[in-house]
Amino acid sequence: MLTVNNIEVAYSDVILVLRGISLEVQKGQIVSILGANGSGKTTTLKAISGLLRTQEGEVTRGSIHLDGARIDKLSPDEIVRRGIVQVLEGRVLFRHLTVEENLMAGALFRAREGQRAAINRDLERIYHYFPSLTALRHRTSGYLSGGEQQMLVIGRALMANPRLMLLDEPSLGLAPKLSAMIFDIIKRINEDSGVSILLVEQNAGAALRISSYAYVMETGRIVLDGPSEQLAENADIKEFYLGLTNLGERKSYRDVKHYKRRKRWLG
């Protein structure tokens, strides 16, 4: 389905952020990208969705294909029409609009193409996945809680009827119980509708539980990849991302040295 082939990304023709990233997402698959802040995860998603150009970024080398067709030269709106939608980090909403108006904004291009009946069905499907939004459908979205806003941005992305959804840090700033619920819903959406998902997440444990394959990024490179079950048992992943020692004990993040994994993985 999606193939990212050895891409490099630079901002303002000067700052090289991605250095030869390659990854794949198959139809109906959930794939995770793990990594610390600044490793290039979000830039990878924006390269796929076409949003790089809004920040003076560009894929300067390599290519990105969807079902064999190259998309890295397309505009963001054309990429959406081809079935890829990104949910941005930070729960970006039209805060002055109501919940339902935000959801309908996600289906704007479909409305222009006369898909009214399908849009109405999808709207009810969103309320089925996120029942708490039903009672809030007429509330101004800027007054929602963080968890409700996260549900809303995921729902709005689904209203575009995507084939591939790019999720950037969906658990950011959420309480553990609410975060677990969001991940359960993401998994259910994938199983029910077959939407492929590329998930960027620092909560490695949760990401590995719902994905079938994962990549680990460091300083703009893929340093490790494999089936999620295998990575969850990898000693480096346990130490650097799950905070566990070789004995399975919880380890303070302050004890995990960044230079150690750079030396081990990049050296």
Backbone as CSV, one residue per row, in Angstrom:
resi,resn,N_x,N_y,N_z,CA_x,CA_y,CA_z,C_x,C_y,C_z
1,MET,0.828,-1.197,0.000,0.000,0.000,0.000,0.871,1.258,0.000
2,LEU,1.462,1.591,1.171,2.354,2.746,1.262,3.798,2.281,1.297
3,THR,4.620,2.907,0.480,6.051,2.608,0.467,6.828,3.909,0.530
4,VAL,7.628,4.053,1.568,8.542,5.191,1.700,9.935,4.666,1.386
5,ASN,10.532,5.196,0.330,11.765,4.629,-0.201,12.947,5.585,-0.047
6,ASN,13.717,5.382,1.028,15.018,6.042,1.194,14.935,7.564,1.063
7,ILE,13.959,8.165,1.766,13.777,9.610,1.596,14.710,10.414,2.506
8,GLU,15.097,11.555,1.994,15.756,12.584,2.790,14.861,13.817,2.781
9,VAL,14.802,14.513,3.906,13.977,15.708,4.021,14.825,16.841,4.575
10,ALA,14.705,18.001,3.947,15.408,19.195,4.409,14.419,20.335,4.556
11,TYR,14.662,21.179,5.538,13.889,22.404,5.723,14.706,23.594,5.237
12,SER,14.049,24.457,4.462,14.676,25.677,3.929,15.958,25.374,3.158
13,ASP,16.024,24.185,2.540,17.181,23.768,1.739,18.468,23.695,2.538
14,VAL,18.356,23.725,3.866,19.566,23.793,4.693,19.599,22.706,5.763
15,ILE,18.491,22.557,6.498,18.483,21.689,7.673,18.032,20.288,7.273
16,LEU,18.951,19.343,7.271,18.637,17.961,6.915,18.081,17.244,8.141
17,VAL,16.842,16.775,8.032,16.158,16.173,9.173,16.049,14.657,9.036
18,LEU,15.651,14.171,7.861,15.565,12.731,7.620,16.705,12.298,6.728
19,ARG,17.305,11.165,7.070,18.498,10.698,6.388,18.310,9.271,5.885
20,GLY,17.565,9.107,4.822,17.412,7.789,4.230,16.392,6.914,4.919
21,ILE,15.171,7.443,5.102,14.098,6.695,5.776,13.369,5.804,4.777
22,SER,13.223,4.537,5.123,12.431,3.595,4.330,11.490,2.837,5.258
23,LEU,10.228,2.738,4.861,9.265,1.964,5.637,8.086,1.589,4.751
24,GLU,7.279,0.646,5.235,6.114,0.185,4.490,4.915,0.038,5.426
25,VAL,3.743,0.277,4.875,2.487,-0.018,5.567,1.619,-0.798,4.592
26,GLN,1.229,-1.992,4.987,0.388,-2.829,4.138,-1.092,-2.518,4.400
27,LYS,-1.924,-2.905,3.469,-3.366,-2.681,3.587,-3.902,-3.340,4.852
28,GLY,-4.643,-2.563,5.657,-5.254,-3.079,6.866,-4.315,-3.230,8.043
29,GLN,-3.106,-2.724,7.942,-2.077,-2.914,8.962,-1.974,-1.678,9.866
30,ILE,-1.618,-1.895,11.134,-1.215,-0.810,12.023,0.292,-0.902,12.202
31,VAL,0.981,0.168,11.878,2.440,0.235,11.993,2.794,1.389,12.919
32,SER,3.735,1.159,13.829,4.155,2.189,14.773,5.540,2.716,14.431
33,ILE,5.732,4.002,14.703,7.067,4.606,14.665,7.360,5.119,16.058
34,LEU,8.415,4.582,16.668,8.813,4.971,18.008,10.075,5.826,17.940
35,GLY,10.283,6.616,18.980,11.493,7.427,19.015,11.335,8.598,19.950
36,ALA,12.457,9.147,20.373,12.439,10.288,21.273,12.048,11.554,20.519
37,ASN,11.793,12.623,21.256,11.534,13.922,20.644,12.717,14.337,19.763
38,GLY,12.400,14.866,18.588,13.457,15.329,17.703,14.076,14.264,16.828
39,SER,13.519,13.045,16.867,14.114,11.967,16.070,13.654,11.977,14.618
40,GLY,12.594,12.765,14.296,12.128,12.859,12.916,10.805,12.175,12.654
41,LYS,10.113,11.746,13.696,8.860,11.007,13.521,7.783,11.857,12.848
42,THR,7.556,13.047,13.408,6.521,13.921,12.854,6.872,14.366,11.445
43,THR,8.137,14.641,11.193,8.565,15.022,9.841,8.274,13.909,8.845
44,THR,8.439,12.659,9.269,8.126,11.525,8.401,6.652,11.527,8.011
45,LEU,5.776,11.754,8.987,4.347,11.809,8.680,4.025,12.960,7.738
46,LYS,4.615,14.114,7.974,4.334,15.278,7.129,4.889,15.094,5.714
47,ALA,5.960,14.343,5.584,6.462,14.032,4.244,5.444,13.189,3.484
48,ILE,4.788,12.264,4.177,3.797,11.394,3.550,2.525,12.170,3.207
49,SER,2.069,13.034,4.120,0.804,13.749,3.925,0.949,14.990,3.056
50,GLY,2.171,15.398,2.752,2.384,16.581,1.923,2.409,17.888,2.696
51,LEU,2.299,17.827,4.028,2.252,19.044,4.830,3.621,19.694,5.030
52,LEU,4.675,19.030,4.594,6.016,19.611,4.717,6.107,20.982,4.074
53,ARG,5.496,21.122,2.923,5.660,22.370,2.165,5.042,23.560,2.866
54,THR,4.165,23.317,3.841,3.623,24.432,4.619,4.647,24.971,5.608
55,GLN,5.757,24.230,5.797,6.808,24.646,6.723,8.159,24.755,6.014
56,GLU,8.102,24.991,4.721,9.320,25.127,3.905,10.182,23.869,3.953
57,GLY,9.515,22.727,4.067,10.220,21.461,4.016,10.030,20.789,2.664
58,GLU,10.919,19.872,2.325,10.863,19.223,1.018,11.535,17.857,1.073
59,VAL,10.942,16.902,0.371,11.606,15.610,0.159,12.657,15.829,-0.924
60,THR,13.905,15.815,-0.533,14.987,16.141,-1.464,15.602,14.913,-2.123
61,ARG,15.259,13.760,-1.614,15.817,12.518,-2.180,14.883,11.371,-1.850
62,GLY,14.837,10.348,-2.701,13.960,9.216,-2.478,12.550,9.494,-2.981
63,SER,11.616,8.626,-2.620,10.246,8.749,-3.129,9.256,8.105,-2.169
64,ILE,7.983,8.507,-2.316,6.892,7.941,-1.527,5.798,7.504,-2.492
65,HIS,5.349,6.256,-2.366,4.342,5.723,-3.279,3.137,5.191,-2.507
66,LEU,1.963,5.397,-3.063,0.723,4.808,-2.567,0.148,3.935,-3.667
67,ASP,0.067,2.646,-3.402,-0.405,1.681,-4.407,0.357,1.835,-5.726
68,GLY,1.660,2.050,-5.620,2.509,2.117,-6.800,2.601,3.473,-7.467
69,ALA,1.747,4.418,-7.059,1.754,5.757,-7.666,2.518,6.714,-6.759
70,ARG,3.400,7.487,-7.349,4.220,8.408,-6.564,3.379,9.576,-6.070
71,ILE,3.529,9.923,-4.769,2.692,10.980,-4.196,3.494,12.115,-3.559
72,ASP,4.814,11.997,-3.461,5.566,13.008,-2.712,5.669,14.348,-3.447
73,LYS,5.236,14.396,-4.691,5.211,15.667,-5.421,3.805,16.277,-5.467
74,LEU,2.837,15.601,-4.837,1.455,16.070,-4.886,1.171,17.067,-3.770
75,SER,0.109,17.850,-3.942,-0.323,18.796,-2.920,-1.028,18.045,-1.795
76,PRO,-1.089,18.630,-0.587,-1.764,17.957,0.525,-3.219,17.597,0.235
77,ASP,-3.959,18.487,-0.457,-5.371,18.190,-0.721,-5.528,17.032,-1.693
78,GLU,-4.606,16.899,-2.647,-4.671,15.772,-3.577,-4.331,14.470,-2.860
79,ILE,-3.405,14.529,-1.913,-3.055,13.340,-1.135,-4.247,12.897,-0.284
80,VAL,-4.997,13.852,0.266,-6.219,13.511,1.008,-7.216,12.818,0.084
81,ARG,-7.375,13.351,-1.113,-8.311,12.741,-2.063,-7.904,11.317,-2.421
82,ARG,-6.627,11.027,-2.353,-6.151,9.673,-2.651,-6.256,8.743,-1.449
83,GLY,-6.657,9.299,-0.293,-6.975,8.422,0.831,-6.058,8.480,2.027
84,ILE,-5.165,9.483,2.112,-4.272,9.611,3.260,-4.643,10.865,4.042
85,VAL,-4.896,10.687,5.348,-5.267,11.807,6.211,-4.380,11.783,7.442
86,GLN,-3.855,12.945,7.824,-3.019,13.044,9.015,-3.770,13.718,10.146
87,VAL,-3.673,13.115,11.344,-4.171,13.730,12.573,-2.967,14.344,13.272
88,LEU,-2.917,15.657,13.311,-1.746,16.368,13.809,-1.608,16.244,15.322
89,GLU,-0.370,16.323,15.782,-0.101,16.378,17.209,-0.702,17.656,17.808
90,GLY,-1.213,17.554,19.020,-1.697,18.741,19.701,-3.173,19.022,19.543
91,ARG,-3.920,18.091,18.907,-5.372,18.211,18.829,-5.802,19.531,18.185
92,VAL,-5.407,19.701,16.924,-5.702,20.930,16.186,-7.145,20.918,15.717
93,LEU,-7.927,21.886,16.202,-9.360,21.963,15.896,-9.724,23.347,15.376
94,PHE,-10.915,23.440,14.783,-11.551,24.732,14.551,-12.310,25.042,15.840
95,ARG,-11.662,25.716,16.757,-12.150,25.819,18.131,-13.418,26.633,18.275
96,HIS,-13.701,27.496,17.306,-14.928,28.294,17.378,-16.129,27.558,16.787
97,LEU,-15.885,26.403,16.154,-16.974,25.618,15.577,-17.443,24.562,16.565
98,THR,-18.646,24.059,16.362,-19.165,22.995,17.213,-18.499,21.667,16.864
99,VAL,-18.769,20.693,17.713,-18.248,19.342,17.471,-18.694,18.837,16.101
100,GLU,-19.977,18.925,15.823,-20.475,18.399,14.553,-19.967,19.201,13.361
101,GLU,-19.816,20.506,13.520,-19.252,21.308,12.431,-17.810,20.919,12.151
102,ASN,-17.046,20.606,13.184,-15.686,20.113,12.989,-15.690,18.787,12.241
103,LEU,-16.587,17.890,12.633,-16.662,16.603,11.953,-17.019,16.786,10.474
104,MET,-17.976,17.628,10.203,-18.391,17.852,8.820,-17.293,18.521,8.000
105,ALA,-16.428,19.298,8.653,-15.296,19.903,7.947,-14.360,18.836,7.396
106,GLY,-14.291,17.696,8.084,-13.455,16.607,7.598,-13.974,15.980,6.324
107,ALA,-15.244,16.182,6.032,-15.867,15.599,4.836,-16.149,16.648,3.775
108,LEU,-15.489,17.804,3.866,-15.801,18.919,2.973,-15.658,18.561,1.498
109,PHE,-14.546,17.937,1.143,-14.351,17.626,-0.282,-15.330,16.553,-0.749
110,ARG,-15.751,15.670,0.168,-16.735,14.648,-0.196,-18.099,15.288,-0.433
111,ALA,-18.444,16.309,0.368,-19.714,17.011,0.176,-19.756,17.676,-1.191
112,ARG,-18.637,18.228,-1.613,-18.568,18.868,-2.925,-18.733,17.856,-4.056
113,GLU,-18.423,16.595,-3.753,-18.552,15.548,-4.764,-19.894,14.834,-4.665
114,GLY,-20.799,15.345,-3.835,-22.157,14.804,-3.777,-22.321,13.524,-2.995
115,GLN,-21.477,13.293,-1.980,-21.540,12.053,-1.209,-22.342,12.232,0.090
116,ARG,-23.425,12.948,0.040,-24.180,13.301,1.242,-24.656,12.084,2.037
117,ALA,-25.197,11.106,1.360,-25.725,9.927,2.064,-24.612,9.194,2.799
118,ALA,-23.477,9.008,2.128,-22.340,8.322,2.747,-21.793,9.132,3.916
119,ILE,-21.784,10.450,3.781,-21.291,11.318,4.849,-22.160,11.168,6.094
120,ASN,-23.462,11.144,5.925,-24.369,10.981,7.060,-24.174,9.640,7.753
121,ARG,-23.947,8.594,6.964,-23.672,7.279,7.562,-22.376,7.313,8.363
122,ASP,-21.356,7.954,7.795,-20.076,8.029,8.488,-20.171,8.861,9.760
123,LEU,-21.000,9.894,9.746,-21.185,10.714,10.941,-21.754,9.875,12.082
124,GLU,-22.738,9.063,11.787,-23.305,8.198,12.817,-22.296,7.157,13.277
125,ARG,-21.444,6.716,12.355,-20.396,5.758,12.730,-19.415,6.388,13.719
126,ILE,-19.079,7.667,13.514,-18.177,8.355,14.432,-18.804,8.439,15.824
127,TYR,-20.092,8.769,15.873,-20.768,8.842,17.167,-20.859,7.464,17.825
128,HIS,-20.867,6.430,17.019,-20.846,5.069,17.572,-19.499,4.772,18.220
129,TYR,-18.400,5.157,17.550,-17.070,4.927,18.113,-16.822,5.806,19.337
130,PHE,-17.342,7.036,19.303,-17.104,7.999,20.375,-18.449,8.478,20.941
131,PRO,-19.123,7.652,21.738,-20.465,8.002,22.224,-20.510,9.320,22.990
132,SER,-19.430,9.668,23.679,-19.440,10.908,24.454,-19.572,12.140,23.572
133,LEU,-19.194,12.022,22.292,-19.326,13.160,21.386,-20.785,13.405,20.981
134,THR,-21.616,12.390,21.093,-23.015,12.536,20.679,-23.719,13.625,21.481
135,ALA,-23.538,13.592,22.795,-24.174,14.595,23.656,-23.533,15.972,23.511
136,LEU,-22.330,15.995,22.919,-21.592,17.260,22.787,-21.643,17.814,21.367
137,ARG,-22.470,17.244,20.520,-22.404,17.567,19.095,-22.645,19.041,18.806
138,HIS,-23.349,19.746,19.696,-23.628,21.165,19.468,-22.778,22.086,20.353
139,ARG,-21.822,21.489,21.077,-20.963,22.296,21.950,-19.780,22.857,21.149
140,THR,-19.364,24.067,21.477,-18.194,24.667,20.836,-16.965,23.847,21.201
141,SER,-16.201,23.422,20.215,-15.140,22.442,20.438,-14.003,22.968,21.303
142,GLY,-13.820,24.288,21.345,-12.755,24.844,22.167,-12.954,24.624,23.649
143,TYR,-14.181,24.248,24.056,-14.492,24.034,25.472,-14.430,22.550,25.860
144,LEU,-14.036,21.697,24.953,-13.954,20.273,25.260,-12.711,19.964,26.088
145,SER,-12.752,18.844,26.791,-11.568,18.367,27.501,-10.543,17.838,26.506
146,GLY,-9.329,17.597,26.982,-8.283,17.080,26.101,-8.648,15.755,25.463
147,GLY,-9.237,14.856,26.252,-9.636,13.563,25.703,-10.737,13.686,24.681
148,GLU,-11.708,14.552,24.946,-12.796,14.762,23.995,-12.271,15.381,22.700
149,GLN,-11.320,16.288,22.819,-10.724,16.885,21.620,-9.963,15.846,20.807
150,GLN,-9.289,14.916,21.495,-8.568,13.870,20.761,-9.550,12.969,20.017
151,MET,-10.645,12.629,20.640,-11.680,11.849,19.958,-12.190,12.602,18.736
152,LEU,-12.366,13.896,18.886,-12.911,14.700,17.801,-11.974,14.768,16.605
153,VAL,-10.676,14.952,16.843,-9.761,15.058,15.693,-9.623,13.722,14.970
154,ILE,-9.694,12.621,15.715,-9.681,11.309,15.063,-10.964,11.111,14.268
155,GLY,-12.093,11.484,14.872,-13.366,11.384,14.162,-13.397,12.240,12.912
156,ARG,-12.865,13.447,13.000,-12.842,14.328,11.825,-12.013,13.718,10.700
157,ALA,-10.890,13.092,11.062,-10.077,12.423,10.038,-10.847,11.279,9.391
158,LEU,-11.601,10.536,10.179,-12.378,9.419,9.633,-13.471,9.901,8.685
159,MET,-13.957,11.121,8.885,-15.002,11.666,8.011,-14.498,11.882,6.585
160,ALA,-13.185,11.896,6.391,-12.627,11.995,5.042,-12.596,10.633,4.350
161,ASN,-13.069,9.582,5.052,-13.095,8.218,4.514,-11.707,7.778,4.057
162,PRO,-10.709,7.844,4.965,-9.333,7.536,4.558,-9.086,6.050,4.360
163,ARG,-8.113,5.757,3.542,-7.587,4.389,3.435,-6.396,4.209,4.366
164,LEU,-5.696,5.318,4.630,-4.536,5.306,5.525,-4.630,6.542,6.419
165,MET,-4.586,6.327,7.730,-4.633,7.431,8.685,-3.288,7.544,9.393
166,LEU,-2.744,8.752,9.432,-1.474,9.030,10.096,-1.785,9.686,11.433
167,LEU,-1.435,9.032,12.530,-1.743,9.531,13.865,-0.457,9.975,14.556
168,ASP,-0.420,11.236,14.978,0.774,11.784,15.618,0.507,12.007,17.102
169,GLU,1.094,11.138,17.927,1.023,11.242,19.387,-0.417,11.352,19.913
170,PRO,-1.271,10.381,19.634,-2.664,10.492,20.104,-2.819,10.452,21.612
171,SER,-1.807,9.963,22.351,-1.934,9.879,23.806,-1.333,11.089,24.513
172,LEU,-0.804,12.037,23.756,-0.093,13.169,24.346,-0.974,13.942,25.324
173,GLY,-0.514,14.058,26.566,-1.203,14.856,27.569,-2.450,14.229,28.151
174,LEU,-2.711,12.969,27.855,-3.921,12.312,28.365,-3.603,11.450,29.586
175,ALA,-4.567,11.342,30.480,-4.424,10.453,31.627,-4.327,9.013,31.149
176,PRO,-3.627,8.139,31.893,-3.431,6.751,31.445,-4.707,6.011,31.076
177,LYS,-5.761,6.165,31.873,-7.012,5.455,31.585,-7.618,5.933,30.276
178,LEU,-7.605,7.245,30.048,-8.160,7.801,28.821,-7.291,7.448,27.621
179,SER,-5.988,7.452,27.835,-5.070,7.060,26.762,-5.326,5.626,26.328
180,ALA,-5.504,4.727,27.290,-5.782,3.321,26.969,-7.073,3.190,26.175
181,MET,-8.077,3.990,26.529,-9.348,3.947,25.803,-9.168,4.405,24.358
182,ILE,-8.375,5.463,24.144,-8.122,5.955,22.790,-7.442,4.880,21.955
183,PHE,-6.465,4.200,22.528,-5.781,3.142,21.783,-6.718,1.974,21.468
184,ASP,-7.604,1.640,22.395,-8.580,0.577,22.138,-9.493,0.954,20.964
185,ILE,-9.905,2.219,20.913,-10.777,2.667,19.829,-10.035,2.658,18.507
186,ILE,-8.774,3.072,18.520,-7.960,3.040,17.293,-7.880,1.616,16.755
187,LYS,-7.650,0.672,17.651,-7.568,-0.731,17.246,-8.911,-1.204,16.677
188,ARG,-10.001,-0.786,17.310,-11.330,-1.219,16.848,-11.657,-0.620,15.482
189,ILE,-11.294,0.638,15.273,-11.514,1.272,13.975,-10.774,0.508,12.884
190,ASN,-9.550,0.131,13.169,-8.757,-0.635,12.207,-9.409,-1.979,11.897
191,GLU,-9.872,-2.668,12.922,-10.458,-3.995,12.727,-11.808,-3.917,12.024
192,ASP,-12.606,-2.903,12.354,-13.954,-2.792,11.797,-13.948,-2.323,10.344
193,SER,-13.122,-1.312,10.064,-13.190,-0.660,8.754,-12.032,-0.998,7.833
194,GLY,-10.978,-1.606,8.375,-9.830,-1.946,7.545,-8.937,-0.769,7.207
195,VAL,-9.147,0.380,7.886,-8.282,1.542,7.655,-6.870,1.222,8.139
196,SER,-5.894,1.418,7.276,-4.504,1.247,7.678,-4.094,2.435,8.534
197,ILE,-3.196,2.207,9.478,-2.798,3.267,10.406,-1.287,3.280,10.574
198,LEU,-0.712,4.457,10.412,0.698,4.677,10.737,0.721,5.564,11.974
199,LEU,1.215,5.021,13.062,1.083,5.625,14.383,2.438,6.078,14.902
200,VAL,2.578,7.376,15.158,3.760,7.924,15.835,3.412,8.071,17.303
201,GLU,4.258,7.514,18.175,3.881,7.494,19.585,5.115,7.309,20.468
202,GLN,5.154,8.064,21.577,6.215,7.864,22.560,5.830,6.844,23.626
203,ASN,4.541,6.556,23.746,4.090,5.501,24.647,4.326,4.164,23.947
204,ALA,5.559,3.682,24.064,5.963,2.509,23.288,5.158,1.274,23.635
205,GLY,4.853,1.090,24.919,4.105,-0.096,25.319,2.753,-0.171,24.654
206,ALA,2.016,0.933,24.670,0.688,0.967,24.057,0.776,0.802,22.549
207,ALA,1.743,1.474,21.930,1.884,1.396,20.476,2.209,-0.022,20.029
208,LEU,3.096,-0.684,20.744,3.480,-2.045,20.368,2.333,-3.027,20.589
209,ARG,1.463,-2.742,21.538,0.332,-3.646,21.801,-0.672,-3.647,20.655
210,ILE,-0.893,-2.504,20.016,-1.942,-2.473,18.990,-1.398,-2.587,17.569
211,SER,-0.087,-2.477,17.389,0.479,-2.535,16.036,1.035,-3.923,15.744
212,SER,1.171,-4.215,14.461,1.748,-5.502,14.061,3.221,-5.375,13.676
213,TYR,3.655,-4.149,13.365,5.048,-3.924,12.975,5.453,-2.546,13.486
214,ALA,6.746,-2.374,13.776,7.197,-1.096,14.328,8.594,-0.751,13.833
215,TYR,8.821,0.559,13.761,10.135,1.108,13.420,10.587,2.002,14.570
216,VAL,11.883,2.015,14.833,12.452,2.894,15.842,13.365,3.900,15.142
217,MET,13.128,5.188,15.431,13.908,6.248,14.802,14.834,6.922,15.808
218,GLU,16.020,7.272,15.339,16.974,8.077,16.096,17.638,9.047,15.138
219,THR,17.605,10.326,15.481,18.263,11.384,14.697,18.068,11.226,13.186
220,GLY,16.823,11.044,12.789,16.498,11.029,11.370,16.764,9.734,10.638
221,ARG,17.023,8.667,11.375,17.296,7.363,10.753,16.444,6.280,11.404
222,ILE,16.156,5.225,10.627,15.573,4.012,11.199,16.721,3.178,11.744
223,VAL,16.699,2.918,13.052,17.801,2.161,13.654,17.395,0.737,14.019
224,LEU,16.085,0.472,14.023,15.612,-0.854,14.395,14.196,-1.013,13.873
225,ASP,13.858,-2.194,13.390,12.477,-2.456,12.992,12.212,-3.944,13.078
226,GLY,10.919,-4.279,13.118,10.541,-5.677,13.182,9.116,-5.831,13.671
227,PRO,8.623,-7.067,13.733,7.282,-7.305,14.275,7.180,-6.757,15.697
228,SER,6.043,-6.185,16.022,5.888,-5.521,17.314,6.118,-6.464,18.490
229,GLU,5.655,-7.702,18.376,5.848,-8.655,19.468,7.321,-8.901,19.741
230,GLN,8.116,-8.957,18.671,9.551,-9.173,18.845,10.221,-7.950,19.455
231,LEU,9.844,-6.766,18.982,10.456,-5.558,19.526,10.109,-5.372,20.999
232,ALA,8.905,-5.769,21.377,8.498,-5.639,22.778,9.380,-6.471,23.703
233,GLU,9.997,-7.513,23.156,10.887,-8.364,23.942,12.356,-8.005,23.751
234,ASN,12.643,-7.040,22.898,14.019,-6.623,22.640,14.595,-5.910,23.860
235,ALA,15.812,-6.272,24.258,16.413,-5.705,25.466,16.588,-4.195,25.365
236,ASP,16.964,-3.704,24.184,17.151,-2.263,24.015,15.830,-1.518,24.139
237,ILE,14.765,-2.073,23.524,13.456,-1.441,23.612,12.983,-1.426,25.067
238,LYS,13.164,-2.521,25.761,12.768,-2.575,27.161,13.502,-1.519,27.978
239,GLU,14.792,-1.346,27.711,15.586,-0.406,28.497,15.291,1.042,28.131
240,PHE,15.304,1.337,26.829,15.238,2.725,26.400,13.826,3.270,26.271
241,TYR,12.832,2.398,26.026,11.476,2.890,25.782,10.428,2.369,26.756
242,LEU,10.675,1.217,27.356,9.729,0.707,28.337,10.231,0.909,29.763
243,GLY,11.504,1.350,29.897,12.048,1.662,31.213,12.223,0.467,32.107
244,LEU,12.556,-0.696,31.512,12.729,-1.911,32.294,14.179,-2.373,32.238
245,THR,14.660,-2.932,33.346,15.993,-3.522,33.369,15.927,-4.934,32.814
246,ASN,17.067,-5.581,32.710,17.103,-6.968,32.227,16.343,-7.916,33.156
247,LEU,16.141,-7.488,34.397,15.410,-8.315,35.347,13.921,-8.017,35.323
248,GLY,13.510,-7.100,34.441,12.105,-6.758,34.340,11.662,-5.718,35.345
249,GLU,12.627,-5.109,36.050,12.282,-4.096,37.030,12.124,-2.743,36.355
250,ARG,11.280,-1.899,36.943,11.064,-0.550,36.418,12.313,0.283,36.625
251,LYS,12.691,1.044,35.600,13.922,1.824,35.636,13.602,3.290,35.428
252,SER,14.241,4.153,36.180,14.036,5.585,36.016,14.560,6.040,34.669
253,TYR,13.767,6.908,33.990,14.210,7.414,32.686,15.512,8.179,32.816
254,ARG,15.765,8.775,33.995,17.004,9.532,34.177,18.230,8.639,34.096
255,ASP,18.026,7.343,34.346,19.142,6.403,34.292,19.438,5.921,32.881
256,VAL,18.563,6.235,31.921,18.738,5.786,30.545,19.529,6.851,29.789
257,LYS,20.711,6.516,29.356,21.601,7.487,28.729,21.416,7.487,27.215
258,HIS,21.125,8.677,26.684,20.926,8.800,25.243,22.173,8.390,24.475
259,TYR,23.347,8.745,24.979,24.557,8.427,24.233,24.792,6.930,24.154
260,LYS,24.253,6.166,25.126,24.428,4.719,25.094,23.743,4.106,23.893
261,ARG,22.486,4.521,23.624,21.802,3.924,22.503,22.334,4.461,21.178
262,ARG,22.830,5.711,21.162,23.466,6.210,19.948,24.692,5.372,19.628
263,LYS,25.479,5.063,20.636,26.678,4.265,20.420,26.317,2.845,19.995
264,ARG,25.274,2.294,20.604,24.892,0.909,20.336,24.237,0.755,18.960
265,TRP,23.335,1.708,18.590,22.564,1.571,17.369,23.199,2.267,16.174
266,LEU,23.821,3.416,16.398,24.341,4.190,15.260,25.831,4.002,15.066
267,GLY,26.500,3.475,16.064,27.945,3.327,15.942,28.324,2.134,15.112
